[in-house]
């Protein structure tokens, strides 16, 4: 049996403890990390705001597209609005509800079905507006909106580059605009 050779000056237990960090090295690494995190924080915050804006835009356009499709496929009148005590609020915003509106009164009655409700988290300084009276949008059985054209506008006072507008044509088709949104500067 061959004899074990011992490396001169190193024992097995001291070998593992020789390669640590000193306190000064550790503090230096933490200081550099803190400086880099401080520099990256505004960029990350802006990225999060942009991601939220895109998510809200996607939710609004998906909700409107889905409501148009359901109105066509079910051959029923559908209304989209913010419900308060079963009635459409004049304040257009989240949560947005889609329901069958048989009597066209913008009220969710007992015999009418609530099809969906969408909620989204928007930044505190952002606002969503529907630019028509009544605070609701209605899709007819042919998929159009009748004479009710308009747009849903998202305005973010802190980050204007995230502003957008979803334009709804009389035919019910949607168009998303990033320029000339009508938001205050």
Protein Blocks (a to p, Z undefined) as FASTA:
>chain_A
ZZddddehiafklmmmmmccdfklmmmmmmmmmmmmmmmmmmmmmmmmmmmmmmmmmmmm
mmmmmmmmmmmmnopacdddddeehiacfbgcddddddddfkonopacfkbccfbdcddd
ddfkbccddfbehjiacddfkopahjagcddddddfklmmlgccddddfkopacddfbhn
lpaZZ
